[in-house]
Structure formats: C-alpha cells, structure tokens
Amino acid sequence: MKLHGVLEDWRRAKEAATPGFLWLRAHRPPPLHLGTAQRRVLRGHEHAVMSVALSADGRTIVSGSWDQTVRVWDLASGECREVIQGTGDVVAIAAGPSRFPFRALRRGLETVIEDAATATPVARFPVPLDHISTFPNGRAWVGTSANHLYIITLEGGEDSSKPKAESAKPDGKESPRSKV
C-alpha cells in the first residue's frame, strides 16, 4: 500500500475513534521520494516560485521567485549554479547567453539590462517592469508597470547606456515615444 493510503486509513480510524479530531495535512512536496513520479525537489528560494523554464538541452532549470531572485539549477545534480538578484524572463535566461546575450531584470525601482555572460549592467530603465519577456532579437523586451505596457530596446553598440522605451495604455492609446 502507498503512503497516502496508509495516511488516509489512519485519518479515518482516528476520526471514528475521536469525534472532532483535527489533523494537519502538508500541501508541500515531501523532502523524500515516496514512490511517486516525483524525481527531485529543488530548494533555495525563500518565497513562492512564480515562473520556471527549462533549457533547450534539458540540463538547466531556471526559476523566478517572489524573493526577487532568479535561480539557475543543474537538473542532474539539483544544485543551484547561480543566484541572480532581481526578477526577469526565465525563458531567455534558460536559453543562455549564446541565444540571448542580454537579459532584463527588475531590481528595486528600475529595470537593469545586463550582459548575460558577465552579469555586467549595460543599461538602466527608470521603471521597474514586471512580467518581462524578451523579443527574439535579444535586444528588446516587453514588460508591465501598473496600467502600462512598455517596450524597451537596447540601441547602439557596446557602449550604449540608455534603452529607448514606448508605453501603451490598456485603452490602446500609445504614449509618445521617448528616449530615456
């Protein structure tokens, strides 16, 4: 008999013997494999995980959390290889720097564009964007802030210091394009 069956039998017997019996049931995955399809539990985030992505080769998992970190995990070992401060596009981060050489991350009261290989900031946008998604060209991002949808683009060469931005309100009217 599986563990969940044993626990259910125990609960029924206790309730029959002790009317009004109260008990607690955990809704989190157990730390040990219990004969189910569960293969591993990756631990490290301090708050709820809100996004997850798998690399194309299936060797890396990237997770984003309410603790304002993105974690890069080795699937084979379950070890956390990198902790990135901020929240960002976990799909682009999972694809890696060879596919997306820049990454956009919300940090505090701004959005920071980093070189994905070195984590060196290359540009900053003065609005903290949520729900960031990377365009296929790897040099533009879309994100939200309050009732605005922003599209920011990294312009120029290696020494480009300011992304451009467009803002669209939910009513479909665009705000004027501005250099930031």
N, CA, C and O atoms as a DFTB+ gen file, in Angstrom:
720 C
 N C O
     1  1       0.840      -1.172       0.000
     2  2       0.000       0.000       0.000
     3  2       0.892       1.245       0.000
     4  3       1.931       1.277       0.660
     5  1       0.479       2.248      -0.736
     6  2       1.232       3.508      -0.812
     7  2       1.015       4.323       0.457
     8  3       0.034       4.131       1.176
     9  1       1.950       5.238       0.719
    10  2       1.915       6.039       1.936
    11  2       0.610       6.834       2.055
    12  3       0.041       6.926       3.142
    13  1       0.133       7.409       0.945
    14  2      -1.093       8.204       1.054
    15  2      -2.273       7.319       1.498
    16  3      -3.151       7.791       2.220
    17  1      -2.305       6.069       1.084
    18  2      -3.360       5.138       1.519
    19  2      -3.260       4.845       3.003
    20  3      -4.279       4.801       3.693
    21  1      -2.050       4.643       3.508
    22  2      -1.834       4.410       4.937
    23  2      -2.311       5.618       5.735
    24  3      -2.989       5.465       6.752
    25  1      -1.960       6.822       5.276
    26  2      -2.364       8.036       5.987
    27  2      -3.880       8.228       5.971
    28  3      -4.463       8.634       6.976
    29  1      -4.512       7.941       4.852
    30  2      -5.969       8.064       4.775
    31  2      -6.644       7.062       5.719
    32  3      -7.615       7.410       6.391
    33  1      -6.144       5.830       5.776
    34  2      -6.696       4.833       6.698
    35  2      -6.528       5.286       8.145
    36  3      -7.448       5.147       8.951
    37  1      -5.361       5.826       8.474
    38  2      -5.098       6.336       9.818
    39  2      -6.069       7.460      10.161
    40  3      -6.634       7.476      11.255
    41  1      -6.273       8.413       9.224
    42  2      -7.166       9.535       9.459
    43  2      -8.601       9.047       9.719
    44  3      -9.255       9.503      10.656
    45  1      -9.078       8.125       8.891
    46  2     -10.439       7.612       9.059
    47  2     -10.607       6.930      10.430
    48  3     -11.606       7.144      11.117
    49  1      -9.620       6.109      10.818
    50  2      -9.686       5.408      12.109
    51  2      -9.678       6.406      13.270
    52  3     -10.431       6.235      14.229
    53  1      -8.844       7.437      13.197
    54  2      -8.762       8.447      14.254
    55  2     -10.068       9.225      14.360
    56  3     -10.551       9.483      15.462
    57  1     -10.649       9.604      13.198
    58  2     -11.910      10.350      13.215
    59  2     -13.033       9.498      13.803
    60  3     -13.884      10.023      14.521
    61  1     -13.056       8.196      13.514
    62  2     -14.085       7.307      14.050
    63  2     -13.930       7.151      15.565
    64  3     -14.924       7.120      16.291
    65  1     -12.680       7.053      16.045
    66  2     -12.426       6.842      17.461
    67  2     -12.531       8.131      18.277
    68  3     -12.860       8.092      19.462
    69  1     -12.253       9.272      17.640
    70  2     -12.236      10.551      18.347
    71  2     -13.036      11.572      17.546
    72  3     -12.474      12.251      16.687
    73  1     -14.321      11.692      17.807
    74  2     -15.122      12.683      17.066
    75  2     -14.547      14.091      17.247
    76  3     -14.127      14.462      18.343
    77  1     -14.533      14.865      16.166
    78  2     -13.992      16.228      16.212
    79  2     -12.478      16.273      16.107
    80  3     -11.878      17.337      16.257
    81  1     -11.849      15.118      15.848
    82  2     -10.392      15.042      15.724
    83  2      -9.899      15.996      14.622
    84  3     -10.442      16.004      13.517
    85  1      -8.885      16.786      14.924
    86  2      -8.272      17.694      13.960
    87  2      -6.889      17.187      13.607
    88  3      -6.174      16.671      14.466
    89  1      -6.511      17.330      12.357
    90  2      -5.179      16.920      11.938
    91  2      -4.709      17.839      10.835
    92  3      -5.511      18.513      10.188
    93  1      -3.414      17.864      10.624
    94  2      -2.806      18.721       9.604
    95  2      -2.338      17.872       8.436
    96  3      -1.831      16.764       8.613
    97  1      -2.515      18.407       7.251
    98  2      -2.025      17.748       6.048
    99  2      -1.104      18.724       5.328
   100  3      -1.487      19.872       5.102
   101  1       0.078      18.302       4.971
   102  2       1.033      19.151       4.249
   103  2       0.670      19.203       2.774
   104  3       0.363      18.179       2.162
   105  1       0.706      20.399       2.210
   106  2       0.456      20.575       0.782
   107  2       1.748      20.791       0.010
   108  3       1.719      20.982      -1.206
   109  1       2.868      20.762       0.694
   110  2       4.169      20.905       0.052
   111  2       4.696      19.528      -0.305
   112  3       4.330      18.541       0.332
   113  1       5.554      19.448      -1.317
   114  2       6.123      18.136      -1.631
   115  2       7.004      17.644      -0.483
   116  3       7.697      18.438       0.153
   117  1       6.980      16.354      -0.220
   118  2       7.822      15.823       0.860
   119  2       9.296      15.898       0.463
   120  3       9.626      15.895      -0.723
   121  1      10.173      15.965       1.455
   122  2      11.596      16.058       1.146
   123  2      12.169      14.774       0.542
   124  3      13.228      14.808      -0.085
   125  1      11.489      13.657       0.723
   126  2      11.976      12.382       0.206
   127  2      11.009      11.822      -0.823
   128  3       9.800      12.031      -0.728
   129  1      11.535      11.122      -1.790
   130  2      10.730      10.458      -2.813
   131  2       9.893       9.373      -2.151
   132  3      10.429       8.555      -1.404
   133  1       8.591       9.350      -2.410
   134  2       7.696       8.411      -1.733
   135  2       7.073       7.412      -2.699
   136  3       5.928       7.003      -2.508
   137  1       7.803       7.016      -3.727
   138  2       7.281       6.046      -4.672
   139  2       6.345       6.653      -5.698
   140  3       5.570       5.936      -6.331
   141  1       6.407       7.975      -5.871
   142  2       5.555       8.649      -6.845
   143  2       6.385       9.022      -8.066
   144  3       7.529       8.589      -8.206
   145  1       5.806       9.817      -8.936
   146  2       6.525      10.290     -10.121
   147  2       7.522      11.400      -9.780
   148  3       8.320      11.791     -10.632
   149  1       7.485      11.902      -8.567
   150  2       8.397      12.970      -8.152
   151  2       9.836      12.491      -8.237
   152  3      10.175      11.427      -7.719
   153  1      10.673      13.272      -8.887
   154  2      12.078      12.892      -9.029
   155  2      13.022      13.721      -8.174
   156  3      14.075      13.236      -7.759
   157  1      12.648      14.979      -7.906
   158  2      13.550      15.850      -7.151
   159  2      12.761      17.059      -6.678
   160  3      11.822      17.492      -7.345
   161  1      13.141      17.607      -5.526
   162  2      12.634      18.880      -5.038
   163  2      13.839      19.801      -4.939
   164  3      14.791      19.504      -4.219
   165  1      13.804      20.918      -5.657
   166  2      14.895      21.885      -5.629
   167  2      14.560      22.951      -4.598
   168  3      13.508      23.587      -4.672
   169  1      15.444      23.140      -3.651
   170  2      15.183      24.078      -2.560
   171  2      16.211      25.204      -2.578
   172  3      17.385      24.988      -2.877
   173  1      15.748      26.404      -2.254
   174  2      16.654      27.539      -2.180
   175  2      15.932      28.870      -2.155
   176  3      16.388      29.805      -1.497
   177  1      14.805      28.978      -2.863
   178  2      14.047      30.223      -2.832
   179  2      13.457      30.426      -1.439
   180  3      13.105      29.466      -0.753
   181  1      13.357      31.682      -1.037
   182  2      12.813      31.999       0.283
   183  2      11.324      32.309       0.246
   184  3      10.683      32.368       1.295
   185  1      10.761      32.509      -0.949
   186  2       9.327      32.755      -1.114
   187  2       8.836      31.927      -2.287
   188  3       9.605      31.179      -2.890
   189  1       7.566      32.057      -2.608
   190  2       6.950      31.252      -3.661
   191  2       7.627      31.446      -5.015
   192  3       8.036      32.550      -5.374
   193  1       7.732      30.354      -5.747
   194  2       8.254      30.392      -7.110
   195  2       7.100      30.788      -8.021
   196  3       6.014      30.213      -7.943
   197  1       7.338      31.781      -8.893
   198  2       6.260      32.277      -9.754
   199  2       6.476      31.960     -11.220
   200  3       5.543      32.084     -12.013
   201  1       7.686      31.550     -11.609
   202  2       7.942      31.201     -13.004
   203  2       9.069      30.188     -13.079
   204  3       9.942      30.138     -12.213
   205  1       9.033      29.381     -14.131
   206  2      10.044      28.350     -14.309
   207  2      10.225      28.090     -15.798
   208  3       9.270      28.183     -16.569
   209  1      11.445      27.766     -16.199
   210  2      11.732      27.439     -17.601
   211  2      12.826      26.384     -17.646
   212  3      13.647      26.272     -16.735
   213  1      12.816      25.619     -18.721
   214  2      13.785      24.556     -18.946
   215  2      14.631      24.921     -20.154
   216  3      14.097      25.405     -21.152
   217  1      15.931      24.701     -20.087
   218  2      16.803      24.984     -21.231
   219  2      16.492      24.022     -22.367
   220  3      15.915      22.957     -22.148
   221  1      16.875      24.401     -23.584
   222  2      16.595      23.583     -24.764
   223  2      17.226      22.198     -24.670
   224  3      16.658      21.226     -25.169
   225  1      18.400      22.095     -24.034
   226  2      19.058      20.799     -23.917
   227  2      18.547      19.980     -22.728
   228  3      18.964      18.837     -22.541
   229  1      17.655      20.552     -21.930
   230  2      17.065      19.838     -20.807
   231  2      17.987      19.660     -19.618
   232  3      17.690      18.858     -18.733
   233  1      19.093      20.381     -19.572
   234  2      20.047      20.224     -18.468
   235  2      19.943      21.308     -17.403
   236  3      20.499      21.170     -16.313
   237  1      19.233      22.385     -17.718
   238  2      19.165      23.527     -16.811
   239  2      17.716      23.922     -16.578
   240  3      16.912      23.953     -17.510
   241  1      17.391      24.221     -15.327
   242  2      16.098      24.773     -14.956
   243  2      16.362      26.172     -14.411
   244  3      17.307      26.377     -13.649
   245  1      15.530      27.130     -14.799
   246  2      15.619      28.487     -14.273
   247  2      14.296      28.805     -13.594
   248  3      13.229      28.591     -14.170
   249  1      14.365      29.319     -12.359
   250  2      13.152      29.640     -11.615
   251  2      13.202      31.073     -11.118
   252  3      14.256      31.571     -10.724
   253  1      12.053      31.728     -11.142
   254  2      11.917      33.086     -10.625
   255  2      10.985      33.069      -9.438
   256  3       9.994      32.340      -9.437
   257  1      11.289      33.869      -8.421
   258  2      10.544      33.800      -7.161
   259  2      10.142      35.179      -6.667
   260  3      10.704      36.194      -7.078
   261  1       9.154      35.194      -5.773
   262  2       8.755      36.418      -5.100
   263  2       9.850      36.922      -4.174
   264  3       9.752      38.040      -3.670
   265  1      10.896      36.126      -3.934
   266  2      12.010      36.610      -3.114
   267  2      12.939      37.522      -3.905
   268  3      14.004      37.906      -3.421
   269  1      12.528      37.870      -5.137
   270  2      13.265      38.789      -6.011
   271  2      14.601      38.204      -6.473
   272  3      15.590      38.923      -6.622
   273  1      14.612      36.877      -6.697
   274  2      15.785      36.232      -7.273
   275  2      15.364      35.304      -8.402
   276  3      14.248      34.786      -8.437
   277  1      16.296      35.117      -9.315
   278  2      16.186      34.095     -10.349
   279  2      17.295      33.103     -10.051
   280  3      18.446      33.494      -9.858
   281  1      16.956      31.824     -10.013
   282  2      17.959      30.796      -9.725
   283  2      18.144      29.901     -10.942
   284  3      17.184      29.537     -11.622
   285  1      19.396      29.556     -11.198
   286  2      19.753      28.670     -12.303
   287  2      20.204      27.355     -11.683
   288  3      21.159      27.316     -10.907
   289  1      19.496      26.268     -12.039
   290  2      19.711      24.963     -11.417
   291  2      20.279      23.955     -12.407
   292  3      19.908      23.955     -13.581
   293  1      21.171      23.104     -11.939
   294  2      21.657      21.968     -12.708
   295  2      20.673      20.826     -12.481
   296  3      20.492      20.384     -11.346
   297  1      20.034      20.344     -13.547
   298  2      18.998      19.325     -13.388
   299  2      19.577      17.997     -12.891
   300  3      18.955      17.326     -12.068
   301  1      20.750      17.614     -13.378
   302  2      21.329      16.319     -12.997
   303  2      21.655      16.244     -11.511
   304  3      21.369      15.238     -10.863
   305  1      22.253      17.306     -10.964
   306  2      22.672      17.275      -9.563
   307  2      21.660      17.923      -8.625
   308  3      21.661      17.640      -7.427
   309  1      20.802      18.785      -9.153
   310  2      19.858      19.525      -8.323
   311  2      20.487      20.723      -7.632
   312  3      19.836      21.373      -6.814
   313  1      21.742      21.027      -7.945
   314  2      22.437      22.138      -7.298
   315  2      22.108      23.456      -7.980
   316  3      21.907      23.514      -9.193
   317  1      22.055      24.513      -7.174
   318  2      21.863      25.860      -7.698
   319  2      23.217      26.377      -8.174
   320  3      24.144      26.523      -7.376
   321  1      23.333      26.656      -9.481
   322  2      24.594      27.135     -10.057
   323  2      24.750      28.639      -9.964
   324  3      25.870      29.147      -9.913
   325  1      23.621      29.366      -9.941
   326  2      23.706      30.829      -9.935
   327  2      22.452      31.404      -9.295
   328  3      21.353      30.884      -9.484
   329  1      22.627      32.480      -8.537
   330  2      21.512      33.241      -7.991
   331  2      21.633      34.645      -8.573
   332  3      22.625      35.338      -8.345
   333  1      20.620      35.056      -9.323
   334  2      20.601      36.368      -9.969
   335  2      19.636      37.243      -9.187
   336  3      18.472      36.882      -9.010
   337  1      20.109      38.390      -8.719
   338  2      19.240      39.310      -7.983
   339  2      18.301      40.008      -8.942
   340  3      18.739      40.518      -9.974
   341  1      17.022      40.042      -8.622
   342  2      16.019      40.684      -9.448
   343  2      15.064      39.648     -10.015
   344  3      15.210      38.452      -9.764
   345  1      14.075      40.121     -10.791
   346  2      13.153      39.226     -11.471
   347  2      13.247      39.500     -12.959
   348  3      13.425      40.646     -13.371
   349  1      13.131      38.456     -13.771
   350  2      13.284      38.640     -15.211
   351  2      12.682      37.503     -15.998
   352  3      11.946      36.675     -15.462
   353  1      13.004      37.472     -17.277
   354  2      12.481      36.490     -18.225
   355  2      13.233      35.174     -18.050
   356  3      14.345      35.024     -18.557
   357  1      12.633      34.216     -17.334
   358  2      13.320      32.952     -17.066
   359  2      13.517      32.133     -18.342
   360  3      14.462      31.349     -18.426
   361  1      12.646      32.298     -19.330
   362  2      12.794      31.567     -20.594
   363  2      14.073      32.014     -21.306
   364  3      14.839      31.176     -21.780
   365  1      14.309      33.323     -21.383
   366  2      15.517      33.842     -22.030
   367  2      16.766      33.465     -21.244
   368  3      17.794      33.134     -21.835
   369  1      16.685      33.514     -19.915
   370  2      17.839      33.150     -19.093
   371  2      18.149      31.667     -19.271
   372  3      19.319      31.288     -19.327
   373  1      17.126      30.824     -19.361
   374  2      17.337      29.391     -19.582
   375  2      17.960      29.131     -20.950
   376  3      18.740      28.190     -21.102
   377  1      17.631      29.947     -21.945
   378  2      18.205      29.769     -23.285
   379  2      19.699      30.062     -23.286
   380  3      20.433      29.530     -24.119
   381  1      20.151      30.895     -22.371
   382  2      21.575      31.147     -22.208
   383  2      22.100      32.307     -23.018
   384  3      21.429      32.804     -23.923
   385  1      23.330      32.746     -22.682
   386  2      23.922      33.913     -23.329
   387  2      24.228      33.722     -24.810
   388  3      24.324      34.705     -25.545
   389  1      24.382      32.483     -25.265
   390  2      24.641      32.292     -26.696
   391  2      23.395      32.629     -27.512
   392  3      23.516      33.069     -28.655
   393  1      22.207      32.433     -26.954
   394  2      20.951      32.765     -27.649
   395  2      20.506      34.192     -27.349
   396  3      20.105      34.924     -28.254
   397  1      20.578      34.589     -26.074
   398  2      20.191      35.929     -25.650
   399  2      21.363      36.553     -24.891
   400  3      21.525      36.295     -23.698
   401  1      22.185      37.371     -25.563
   402  2      23.382      37.927     -24.919
   403  2      23.088      38.961     -23.837
   404  3      23.970      39.284     -23.042
   405  1      21.863      39.486     -23.794
   406  2      21.483      40.452     -22.772
   407  2      20.255      39.933     -22.035
   408  3      19.446      39.191     -22.593
   409  1      20.129      40.337     -20.770
   410  2      18.946      39.966     -20.000
   411  2      18.443      41.202     -19.257
   412  3      19.225      42.032     -18.793
   413  1      17.112      41.304     -19.157
   414  2      16.478      42.412     -18.445
   415  2      15.974      41.893     -17.112
   416  3      15.323      40.850     -17.044
   417  1      16.281      42.634     -16.045
   418  2      15.898      42.230     -14.695
   419  2      15.323      43.417     -13.929
   420  3      15.872      44.518     -13.968
   421  1      14.229      43.184     -13.243
   422  2      13.692      44.208     -12.356
   423  2      14.504      44.164     -11.074
   424  3      14.645      43.118     -10.439
   425  1      15.036      45.326     -10.707
   426  2      15.782      45.450      -9.454
   427  2      15.349      46.730      -8.773
   428  3      15.592      47.825      -9.280
   429  1      14.719      46.595      -7.642
   430  2      14.289      47.780      -6.906
   431  2      13.334      48.629      -7.720
   432  3      12.282      48.151      -8.144
   433  1      13.691      49.883      -7.941
   434  2      12.828      50.827      -8.635
   435  2      13.242      51.052     -10.085
   436  3      12.921      52.090     -10.665
   437  1      13.946      50.096     -10.673
   438  2      14.372      50.224     -12.073
   439  2      14.462      48.856     -12.733
   440  3      14.348      47.821     -12.076
   441  1      14.669      48.874     -14.043
   442  2      14.921      47.657     -14.808
   443  2      16.349      47.765     -15.326
   444  3      16.717      48.765     -15.943
   445  1      17.141      46.745     -15.079
   446  2      18.554      46.739     -15.456
   447  2      18.751      45.763     -16.609
   448  3      18.273      44.630     -16.564
   449  1      19.463      46.215     -17.651
   450  2      19.852      45.345     -18.753
   451  2      21.299      44.933     -18.492
   452  3      22.175      45.779     -18.311
   453  1      21.534      43.621     -18.476
   454  2      22.872      43.095     -18.199
   455  2      23.400      42.300     -19.374
   456  3      22.636      41.752     -20.169
   457  1      24.723      42.245     -19.472
   458  2      25.379      41.278     -20.339
   459  2      25.143      39.922     -19.674
   460  3      25.531      39.717     -18.524
   461  1      24.514      39.004     -20.390
   462  2      24.125      37.728     -19.779
   463  2      25.319      36.861     -19.399
   464  3      25.231      36.073     -18.458
   465  1      26.417      36.993     -20.106
   466  2      27.586      36.165     -19.817
   467  2      28.362      36.651     -18.600
   468  3      28.935      35.846     -17.865
   469  1      28.385      37.976     -18.381
   470  2      29.217      38.524     -17.300
   471  2      28.422      39.142     -16.157
   472  3      28.992      39.459     -15.113
   473  1      27.115      39.317     -16.336
   474  2      26.232      39.970     -15.363
   475  2      26.587      41.444     -15.172
   476  3      26.217      42.038     -14.159
   477  1      27.290      42.034     -16.119
   478  2      27.656      43.442     -16.059
   479  2      26.505      44.297     -16.575
   480  3      26.039      44.080     -17.694
   481  1      26.033      45.267     -15.786
   482  2      24.971      46.145     -16.280
   483  2      25.450      46.960     -17.484
   484  3      26.549      47.514     -17.471
   485  1      24.616      47.025     -18.521
   486  2      24.958      47.819     -19.711
   487  2      23.972      48.962     -19.917
   488  3      24.279      49.912     -20.637
   489  1      22.791      48.891     -19.299
   490  2      21.800      49.961     -19.427
   491  2      20.800      49.848     -18.289
   492  3      20.645      48.794     -17.671
   493  1      20.125      50.964     -18.030
   494  2      19.112      51.003     -16.982
   495  2      17.894      51.737     -17.521
   496  3      18.018      52.692     -18.287
   497  1      16.711      51.277     -17.108
   498  2      15.451      51.910     -17.461
   499  2      14.786      52.298     -16.154
   500  3      14.669      51.455     -15.265
   501  1      14.341      53.549     -15.997
   502  2      13.899      54.038     -14.685
   503  2      12.510      53.581     -14.229
   504  3      11.915      54.206     -13.352
   505  1      11.997      52.517     -14.805
   506  2      10.698      51.977     -14.395
   507  2      10.902      50.505     -14.044
   508  3      11.489      49.768     -14.837
   509  1      10.434      50.060     -12.879
   510  2      10.563      48.643     -12.520
   511  2       9.506      47.818     -13.261
   512  3       8.322      47.886     -12.930
   513  1       9.925      47.048     -14.249
   514  2       8.988      46.284     -15.064
   515  2       8.709      44.915     -14.462
   516  3       9.599      44.258     -13.921
   517  1       7.455      44.506     -14.571
   518  2       7.026      43.168     -14.176
   519  2       6.746      42.366     -15.437
   520  3       6.621      42.940     -16.519
   521  1       6.648      41.061     -15.315
   522  2       6.263      40.169     -16.416
   523  2       7.101      40.432     -17.671
   524  3       6.559      40.590     -18.765
   525  1       8.407      40.476     -17.505
   526  2       9.319      40.791     -18.608
   527  2       9.413      39.607     -19.560
   528  3       9.533      38.458     -19.134
   529  1       9.356      39.902     -20.852
   530  2       9.528      38.887     -21.890
   531  2      10.487      39.439     -22.940
   532  3      10.407      40.613     -23.303
   533  1      11.382      38.603     -23.420
   534  2      12.424      39.009     -24.364
   535  2      11.974      38.793     -25.799
   536  3      11.422      37.745     -26.134
   537  1      12.213      39.798     -26.650
   538  2      11.938      39.656     -28.078
   539  2      12.949      38.681     -28.675
   540  3      14.041      38.522     -28.129
   541  1      12.604      38.023     -29.790
   542  2      13.521      37.063     -30.411
   543  2      14.888      37.641     -30.783
   544  3      15.871      36.901     -30.820
   545  1      14.970      38.955     -31.061
   546  2      16.262      39.542     -31.423
   547  2      17.200      39.683     -30.237
   548  3      18.387      39.952     -30.421
   549  1      16.685      39.503     -29.004
   550  2      17.518      39.544     -27.812
   551  2      17.939      40.928     -27.371
   552  3      18.711      41.058     -26.421
   553  1      17.450      41.975     -28.039
   554  2      17.819      43.347     -27.675
   555  2      16.594      44.211     -27.387
   556  3      16.692      45.437     -27.341
   557  1      15.450      43.574     -27.196
   558  2      14.226      44.301     -26.863
   559  2      13.410      43.451     -25.895
   560  3      13.464      42.222     -25.922
   561  1      12.657      44.134     -25.045
   562  2      11.868      43.468     -24.021
   563  2      10.513      44.136     -23.907
   564  3      10.372      45.319     -24.216
   565  1       9.534      43.397     -23.472
   566  2       8.225      43.942     -23.143
   567  2       7.975      43.619     -21.681
   568  3       8.310      42.534     -21.206
   569  1       7.384      44.571     -20.975
   570  2       7.075      44.375     -19.571
   571  2       5.948      45.300     -19.156
   572  3       5.548      46.186     -19.911
   573  1       5.443      45.091     -17.962
   574  2       4.325      45.888     -17.484
   575  2       4.711      46.663     -16.237
   576  3       5.603      46.272     -15.484
   577  1       4.018      47.764     -16.044
   578  2       4.094      48.524     -14.810
   579  2       2.753      49.223     -14.667
   580  3       2.383      50.057     -15.493
   581  1       2.033      48.876     -13.615
   582  2       0.685      49.410     -13.375
   583  2      -0.180      49.160     -14.605
   584  3      -0.329      48.012     -15.024
   585  1      -0.752      50.209     -15.191
   586  2      -1.625      50.029     -16.347
   587  2      -0.911      50.323     -17.666
   588  3      -1.560      50.631     -18.666
   589  1       0.404      50.231     -17.673
   590  2       1.192      50.474     -18.880
   591  2       1.892      49.198     -19.336
   592  3       2.286      48.356     -18.528
   593  1       2.031      49.084     -20.621
   594  2       2.814      48.030     -21.252
   595  2       3.994      48.730     -21.903
   596  3       3.804      49.573     -22.780
   597  1       5.204      48.397     -21.490
   598  2       6.401      49.058     -22.010
   599  2       7.142      48.123     -22.952
   600  3       7.234      46.918     -22.716
   601  1       7.663      48.699     -24.013
   602  2       8.577      48.002     -24.918
   603  2       9.874      48.786     -24.861
   604  3       9.912      49.962     -25.223
   605  1      10.940      48.135     -24.405
   606  2      12.239      48.821     -24.335
   607  2      13.207      48.127     -25.278
   608  3      13.172      46.908     -25.447
   609  1      14.075      48.929     -25.888
   610  2      15.024      48.426     -26.880
   611  2      16.415      48.906     -26.539
   612  3      16.616      50.089     -26.263
   613  1      17.376      48.005     -26.555
   614  2      18.774      48.359     -26.369
   615  2      19.295      48.836     -27.721
   616  3      19.312      48.072     -28.686
   617  1      19.714      50.084     -27.794
   618  2      20.145      50.689     -29.052
   619  2      21.655      50.917     -29.039
   620  3      22.257      51.077     -27.977
   621  1      22.248      50.931     -30.202
   622  2      23.663      51.266     -30.322
   623  2      24.578      50.089     -30.086
   624  3      24.149      48.938     -29.997
   625  1      25.857      50.416     -29.988
   626  2      26.887      49.389     -29.835
   627  2      27.124      49.015     -28.397
   628  3      26.242      49.152     -27.549
   629  1      28.324      48.541     -28.129
   630  2      28.669      48.026     -26.808
   631  2      28.588      49.080     -25.717
   632  3      28.349      48.749     -24.556
   633  1      28.787      50.367     -26.078
   634  2      28.770      51.400     -25.049
   635  2      27.415      52.095     -24.953
   636  3      27.322      53.196     -24.411
   637  1      26.372      51.465     -25.471
   638  2      25.028      52.030     -25.352
   639  2      24.640      52.059     -23.882
   640  3      24.725      51.043     -23.192
   641  1      24.216      53.216     -23.405
   642  2      23.928      53.312     -21.979
   643  2      22.463      53.511     -21.652
   644  3      22.086      53.420     -20.484
   645  1      21.623      53.780     -22.640
   646  2      20.223      54.040     -22.317
   647  2      19.303      53.336     -23.304
   648  3      19.426      53.536     -24.512
   649  1      18.379      52.511     -22.803
   650  2      17.407      51.907     -23.702
   651  2      16.312      52.901     -24.068
   652  3      16.005      53.808     -23.294
   653  1      15.724      52.726     -25.251
   654  2      14.553      53.508     -25.646
   655  2      13.330      52.819     -25.072
   656  3      13.368      51.634     -24.742
   657  1      12.249      53.566     -24.957
   658  2      11.031      52.960     -24.431
   659  2       9.803      53.506     -25.127
   660  3       9.761      54.663     -25.545
   661  1       8.805      52.646     -25.242
   662  2       7.479      53.043     -25.673
   663  2       6.532      52.560     -24.597
   664  3       6.787      51.547     -23.945
   665  1       5.441      53.281     -24.410
   666  2       4.453      52.886     -23.422
   667  2       3.100      52.843     -24.088
   668  3       2.738      53.753     -24.834
   669  1       2.352      51.793     -23.823
   670  2       0.995      51.696     -24.345
   671  2       0.056      51.468     -23.176
   672  3       0.309      50.608     -22.333
   673  1      -1.027      52.232     -23.119
   674  2      -2.029      52.054     -22.072
   675  2      -3.016      50.994     -22.519
   676  3      -3.149      50.746     -23.718
   677  1      -3.713      50.359     -21.580
   678  2      -4.663      49.309     -21.941
   679  2      -5.755      49.764     -22.913
   680  3      -6.341      48.934     -23.608
   681  1      -6.040      51.089     -22.970
   682  2      -7.078      51.555     -23.880
   683  2      -6.603      51.586     -25.328
   684  3      -7.364      51.954     -26.224
   685  1      -5.353      51.203     -25.560
   686  2      -4.803      51.134     -26.907
   687  2      -4.134      52.403     -27.377
   688  3      -3.498      52.408     -28.431
   689  1      -4.262      53.497     -26.611
   690  2      -3.621      54.749     -26.997
   691  2      -2.159      54.702     -26.564
   692  3      -1.846      54.381     -25.417
   693  1      -1.283      55.024     -27.489
   694  2       0.130      54.982     -27.176
   695  2       0.589      56.304     -26.585
   696  3       0.141      57.378     -26.988
   697  1       1.470      56.203     -25.644
   698  2       2.140      57.403     -25.137
   699  2       3.233      57.737     -26.133
   700  3       3.690      56.853     -26.858
   701  1       3.665      58.986     -26.191
   702  2       4.720      59.327     -27.139
   703  2       5.992      58.558     -26.848
   704  3       6.315      58.289     -25.691
   705  1       6.715      58.204     -27.903
   706  2       7.983      57.509     -27.755
   707  2       8.997      58.466     -27.172
   708  3       9.075      59.625     -27.578
   709  1       9.765      57.985     -26.232
   710  2      10.727      58.891     -25.593
   711  2      12.053      58.194     -25.421
   712  3      12.122      56.985     -25.197
   713  1      13.098      58.975     -25.529
   714  2      14.428      58.481     -25.171
   715  2      14.565      58.674     -23.687
   716  3      14.237      59.733     -23.152
   717  1      15.045      57.660     -23.028
   718  2      15.175      57.737     -21.569
   719  2      16.615      57.906     -21.219
   720  3      16.958      57.994     -20.040
